[in-house]
Amino acid sequence: MKLMEVVAGSKAELSLVRSLRELLTLRGFEVRVTPIDVIEWSEVECFINDLPCTAQPPVVSSYSSGTVGRDVLLSPTTEDPDNMWIIYGKAAREGYSTVVFYDSYLPVRRRRVVVNELPSYSFSLRVRAEVPAVHVPRSHVQSFRSSSRVDVHVKTIKRLSTGYIVDAVLGELPRVAVVVHHDRWLAGFRDDAIGVLTALKLADYSSKLGIPLRLISFTAEEYGDPSESSFYWAYGSRVYSKLIEGLDLAFIVDTAFTEPVEVDAVGIDLAGDALEYVDIRYSGLGVGYTDGISLVRRGIPSVVLHNIQEIKPYYHTDIDTYPGREVDGFIERLARSVARLVVKAGSEGLKSMSRAYVDRLLSSLPPRVGYKPPSILDPVEYSKCLIKYLLVPAIRGSYVDLGTEILTLSYIDVVRGVSEGVKYTILGTDEEVGPESLTKLEGTLVELLEEATRCYKG
């Protein structure tokens, strides 16, 4: 199985979407394809001293020349590739004219990560990437260090285009959906071609067994927001989630490629053996990195199946290729597990899972916060209101700290952490909160709980 880069808004995306529509239609699904405006960014060519390199989005076409160590920063990616944007931003602020990355993982020859000169994940600030940034094979590094100068030539495409969201339904419109994304950087098997393959396997099961199923495949999960906001990922789902009605739960399959599969559930509580045919462990990382964050912000409970920690050596690289037939059995078992969860959630099981989440969340309220919850006759709807108003993506510390992870926290978690001396940065607004903010945060928590009550009473 040979994989190619599928950039939001590209001809490759349109071709893939047409194939998905055909495959799902043949399985009896009613398929709707929704076009949305996206920014298409792609590399045309990249050379450094006439050797090939990999341009980092969203840099534009440019030529730069300089001396390594003085004008040009030559830096490892570190073992967490998301540190690249932090290193890049620091280099730009320190006055470097070019940033050249090489990989901390020896087999990797190409990697692509969105960079930003601003230390921001805000919806209101635009990404700025005026300083050229490229990635080179590690084998070339010594020659650049020994050269008196390096010349970097980058040619990219950056234009307004059209991306496509696939929404396929089998049977009466289900209130539970399985979500993947079809755009990918470089090879992208684990992120997220494997999600698409799992969705197609699920479609097979649903068609044969008559299980009502909704499958949604998003564009522009990696990049593509026409406003170019610093919160650059999960754009397709951010747009489409505003149009979704009648959805009580989403299962997001993104980077789930090995066992144990990591599970991150928001809005429901799952049993320890929730996935019957694959080993799992629970995580607090999945939602914020995926389309789950868009759905949660709209009040849609979400379960993310992922391997975000394990994917780092492969993340957005040329080695994220199809590993061989041994993965086919894993995909089949994962699809069977998700199918069983969909059936369970589509029955009375969702009420008990929602009730368990609501009870756990409310029992964790700080003693100083006075809140009387409403009479909860519909725990599914109340859970949806709670996550819509109380949940935020955040990191511990600040954006300039290396090795931070995106967490999805309730304001209850934030208040508790701050009371213990933890500092957070809230994604979307870039607000920094710490112990000095405790009284204000407690007041905000009460206001949000009252908003959730009004939402529920509707």
KASULQUI-V213094 format. One record per residue. N is the residue number from 0. RES is the residue in three letters. D_LAST is the distance of its C-alpha to the last C-alpha in Angstrom with 1 decimal. Layout:
n | res | d_last
N | RES | D_LAST
N | RES | D_LAST
This chain:
n | res | d_last
0 | MET | 50.2
1 | LYS | 50.6
2 | LEU | 47.5
3 | MET | 47.1
4 | GLU | 44.8
5 | VAL | 41.7
6 | VAL | 40.4
7 | ALA | 37.2
8 | GLY | 38.4
9 | SER | 41.9
10 | LYS | 44.0
11 | ALA | 43.8
12 | GLU | 40.0
13 | LEU | 40.3
14 | SER | 42.9
15 | LEU | 40.9
16 | VAL | 37.8
17 | ARG | 40.1
18 | SER | 41.5
19 | LEU | 38.1
20 | ARG | 37.1
21 | GLU | 40.4
22 | LEU | 40.3
23 | LEU | 36.8
24 | THR | 37.6
25 | LEU | 40.7
26 | ARG | 38.7
27 | GLY | 36.7
28 | PHE | 33.5
29 | GLU | 31.9
30 | VAL | 32.0
31 | ARG | 30.2
32 | VAL | 31.6
33 | THR | 29.7
34 | PRO | 31.8
35 | ILE | 30.6
36 | ASP | 32.7
37 | VAL | 34.2
38 | ILE | 37.1
39 | GLU | 39.9
40 | TRP | 42.1
41 | SER | 45.2
42 | GLU | 48.6
43 | VAL | 51.7
44 | GLU | 54.3
45 | CYS | 54.8
46 | PHE | 58.1
47 | ILE | 59.4
48 | ASN | 63.2
49 | ASP | 63.3
50 | LEU | 61.5
51 | PRO | 58.2
52 | CYS | 55.0
53 | THR | 51.2
54 | ALA | 49.2
55 | GLN | 45.9
56 | PRO | 42.9
57 | PRO | 42.3
58 | VAL | 45.8
59 | VAL | 47.6
60 | SER | 51.2
61 | SER | 53.6
62 | TYR | 57.0
63 | SER | 57.7
64 | SER | 60.8
65 | GLY | 61.5
66 | THR | 62.9
67 | VAL | 61.2
68 | GLY | 60.4
69 | ARG | 60.8
70 | ASP | 58.7
71 | VAL | 57.3
72 | LEU | 55.2
73 | LEU | 56.0
74 | SER | 53.4
75 | PRO | 52.4
76 | THR | 48.8
77 | THR | 48.7
78 | GLU | 47.4
79 | ASP | 43.8
80 | PRO | 43.8
81 | ASP | 40.7
82 | ASN | 42.9
83 | MET | 44.6
84 | TRP | 42.1
85 | ILE | 42.7
86 | ILE | 46.5
87 | TYR | 46.4
88 | GLY | 44.4
89 | LYS | 46.8
90 | ALA | 49.8
91 | ALA | 48.6
92 | ARG | 48.1
93 | GLU | 51.6
94 | GLY | 53.2
95 | TYR | 54.0
96 | SER | 54.5
97 | THR | 53.7
98 | VAL | 52.1
99 | VAL | 53.5
100 | PHE | 51.9
101 | TYR | 53.6
102 | ASP | 52.1
103 | SER | 52.2
104 | TYR | 52.2
105 | LEU | 55.7
106 | PRO | 55.1
107 | VAL | 52.6
108 | ARG | 54.1
109 | ARG | 51.0
110 | ARG | 47.6
111 | ARG | 44.8
112 | VAL | 42.2
113 | VAL | 40.2
114 | VAL | 41.7
115 | ASN | 40.6
116 | GLU | 42.8
117 | LEU | 39.7
118 | PRO | 38.4
119 | SER | 34.8
120 | TYR | 31.9
121 | SER | 29.9
122 | PHE | 27.9
123 | SER | 29.6
124 | LEU | 33.2
125 | ARG | 35.3
126 | VAL | 37.5
127 | ARG | 41.1
128 | ALA | 43.9
129 | GLU | 47.1
130 | VAL | 49.3
131 | PRO | 50.4
132 | ALA | 49.4
133 | VAL | 51.1
134 | HIS | 51.6
135 | VAL | 55.0
136 | PRO | 56.6
137 | ARG | 57.9
138 | SER | 61.4
139 | HIS | 61.6
140 | VAL | 60.8
141 | GLN | 64.4
142 | SER | 65.7
143 | PHE | 63.2
144 | ARG | 64.1
145 | SER | 67.8
146 | SER | 67.4
147 | SER | 68.1
148 | ARG | 65.3
149 | VAL | 62.5
150 | ASP | 61.5
151 | VAL | 57.9
152 | HIS | 57.2
153 | VAL | 53.6
154 | LYS | 52.6
155 | THR | 48.9
156 | ILE | 46.7
157 | LYS | 43.6
158 | ARG | 42.1
159 | LEU | 39.0
160 | SER | 38.6
161 | THR | 36.2
162 | GLY | 34.6
163 | TYR | 33.0
164 | ILE | 30.1
165 | VAL | 30.8
166 | ASP | 28.0
167 | ALA | 29.7
168 | VAL | 28.3
169 | LEU | 30.4
170 | GLY | 29.2
171 | GLU | 25.9
172 | LEU | 23.3
173 | PRO | 22.8
174 | ARG | 19.6
175 | VAL | 22.0
176 | ALA | 24.1
177 | VAL | 27.3
178 | VAL | 27.7
179 | VAL | 30.9
180 | HIS | 32.5
181 | HIS | 35.7
182 | ASP | 36.9
183 | ARG | 39.4
184 | TRP | 42.1
185 | LEU | 45.6
186 | ALA | 46.1
187 | GLY | 42.6
188 | PHE | 43.0
189 | ARG | 40.9
190 | ASP | 38.5
191 | ASP | 37.3
192 | ALA | 39.7
193 | ILE | 39.4
194 | GLY | 35.7
195 | VAL | 36.5
196 | LEU | 39.2
197 | THR | 37.0
198 | ALA | 34.5
199 | LEU | 37.4
200 | LYS | 38.6
201 | LEU | 35.2
202 | ALA | 35.4
203 | ASP | 38.8
204 | TYR | 37.5
205 | SER | 34.5
206 | SER | 36.8
207 | LYS | 39.5
208 | LEU | 37.3
209 | GLY | 34.7
210 | ILE | 31.8
211 | PRO | 28.7
212 | LEU | 28.2
213 | ARG | 26.6
214 | LEU | 28.6
215 | ILE | 27.8
216 | SER | 30.6
217 | PHE | 29.8
218 | THR | 32.3
219 | ALA | 32.7
220 | GLU | 31.7
221 | GLU | 34.9
222 | TYR | 35.1
223 | GLY | 34.5
224 | ASP | 32.0
225 | PRO | 33.6
226 | SER | 32.6
227 | GLU | 34.4
228 | SER | 32.0
229 | SER | 33.3
230 | PHE | 30.4
231 | TYR | 32.3
232 | TRP | 31.2
233 | ALA | 28.4
234 | TYR | 28.3
235 | GLY | 28.0
236 | SER | 25.0
237 | ARG | 23.4
238 | VAL | 23.8
239 | TYR | 22.9
240 | SER | 19.8
241 | LYS | 18.0
242 | LEU | 19.0
243 | ILE | 18.2
244 | GLU | 15.6
245 | GLY | 15.2
246 | LEU | 16.9
247 | ASP | 16.4
248 | LEU | 19.6
249 | ALA | 22.4
250 | PHE | 26.0
251 | ILE | 27.8
252 | VAL | 31.6
253 | ASP | 33.3
254 | THR | 36.7
255 | ALA | 36.9
256 | PHE | 40.6
257 | THR | 42.2
258 | GLU | 41.9
259 | PRO | 40.3
260 | VAL | 37.2
261 | GLU | 34.9
262 | VAL | 31.3
263 | ASP | 28.3
264 | ALA | 25.0
265 | VAL | 21.7
266 | GLY | 18.6
267 | ILE | 20.9
268 | ASP | 24.2
269 | LEU | 27.2
270 | ALA | 30.4
271 | GLY | 33.5
272 | ASP | 35.0
273 | ALA | 32.0
274 | LEU | 34.2
275 | GLU | 36.9
276 | TYR | 39.6
277 | VAL | 39.5
278 | ASP | 39.8
279 | ILE | 36.9
280 | ARG | 36.2
281 | TYR | 33.0
282 | SER | 32.5
283 | GLY | 30.3
284 | LEU | 31.3
285 | GLY | 30.1
286 | VAL | 26.6
287 | GLY | 27.7
288 | TYR | 30.7
289 | THR | 29.1
290 | ASP | 26.5
291 | GLY | 24.3
292 | ILE | 23.5
293 | SER | 21.9
294 | LEU | 19.8
295 | VAL | 18.6
296 | ARG | 17.8
297 | ARG | 15.3
298 | GLY | 13.8
299 | ILE | 16.2
300 | PRO | 18.1
301 | SER | 21.8
302 | VAL | 25.2
303 | VAL | 28.1
304 | LEU | 31.7
305 | HIS | 34.2
306 | ASN | 37.5
307 | ILE | 37.0
308 | GLN | 39.7
309 | GLU | 42.2
310 | ILE | 41.9
311 | LYS | 43.1
312 | PRO | 46.8
313 | TYR | 45.6
314 | TYR | 42.7
315 | HIS | 43.1
316 | THR | 46.9
317 | ASP | 49.6
318 | ILE | 50.0
319 | ASP | 46.5
320 | THR | 48.2
321 | TYR | 48.1
322 | PRO | 49.7
323 | GLY | 51.3
324 | ARG | 50.8
325 | GLU | 49.9
326 | VAL | 46.3
327 | ASP | 45.9
328 | GLY | 45.8
329 | PHE | 43.1
330 | ILE | 41.0
331 | GLU | 41.4
332 | ARG | 40.5
333 | LEU | 37.4
334 | ALA | 36.3
335 | ARG | 36.9
336 | SER | 35.0
337 | VAL | 31.9
338 | ALA | 32.3
339 | ARG | 32.2
340 | LEU | 29.1
341 | VAL | 27.3
342 | VAL | 28.5
343 | LYS | 27.3
344 | ALA | 23.9
345 | GLY | 23.5
346 | SER | 24.1
347 | GLU | 22.8
348 | GLY | 24.0
349 | LEU | 20.8
350 | LYS | 19.0
351 | SER | 21.9
352 | MET | 22.1
353 | SER | 18.4
354 | ARG | 18.9
355 | ALA | 22.1
356 | TYR | 20.6
357 | VAL | 17.9
358 | ASP | 20.6
359 | ARG | 23.0
360 | LEU | 20.8
361 | LEU | 19.9
362 | SER | 23.5
363 | SER | 24.7
364 | LEU | 23.1
365 | PRO | 26.0
366 | PRO | 27.2
367 | ARG | 27.0
368 | VAL | 23.2
369 | GLY | 21.7
370 | TYR | 18.2
371 | LYS | 16.9
372 | PRO | 14.4
373 | PRO | 12.0
374 | SER | 13.4
375 | ILE | 13.1
376 | LEU | 13.4
377 | ASP | 12.4
378 | PRO | 14.1
379 | VAL | 13.9
380 | GLU | 10.1
381 | TYR | 10.4
382 | SER | 13.6
383 | LYS | 12.2
384 | CYS | 9.9
385 | LEU | 13.0
386 | ILE | 15.4
387 | LYS | 13.7
388 | TYR | 13.9
389 | LEU | 16.9
390 | LEU | 19.4
391 | VAL | 22.2
392 | PRO | 25.5
393 | ALA | 28.4
394 | ILE | 32.2
395 | ARG | 34.3
396 | GLY | 36.6
397 | SER | 36.9
398 | TYR | 37.5
399 | VAL | 41.2
400 | ASP | 41.5
401 | LEU | 42.9
402 | GLY | 41.5
403 | THR | 37.9
404 | GLU | 35.2
405 | ILE | 31.6
406 | LEU | 29.3
407 | THR | 25.5
408 | LEU | 24.5
409 | SER | 21.6
410 | TYR | 21.8
411 | ILE | 22.9
412 | ASP | 25.8
413 | VAL | 26.6
414 | VAL | 26.8
415 | ARG | 29.0
416 | GLY | 31.2
417 | VAL | 31.7
418 | SER | 32.6
419 | GLU | 35.3
420 | GLY | 36.7
421 | VAL | 35.1
422 | LYS | 34.5
423 | TYR | 31.9
424 | THR | 31.3
425 | ILE | 27.8
426 | LEU | 27.9
427 | GLY | 26.4
428 | THR | 27.1
429 | ASP | 30.4
430 | GLU | 29.5
431 | GLU | 32.0
432 | VAL | 31.0
433 | GLY | 33.4
434 | PRO | 34.4
435 | GLU | 34.7
436 | SER | 30.9
437 | LEU | 29.9
438 | THR | 28.8
439 | LYS | 26.8
440 | LEU | 25.1
441 | GLU | 24.3
442 | GLY | 22.6
443 | THR | 20.7
444 | LEU | 19.6
445 | VAL | 18.2
446 | GLU | 16.2
447 | LEU | 14.9
448 | LEU | 14.0
449 | GLU | 12.0
450 | GLU | 10.2
451 | ALA | 9.5
452 | THR | 8.3
453 | ARG | 5.8
454 | CYS | 4.9
455 | TYR | 5.2
456 | LYS | 3.8
457 | GLY | 0.0
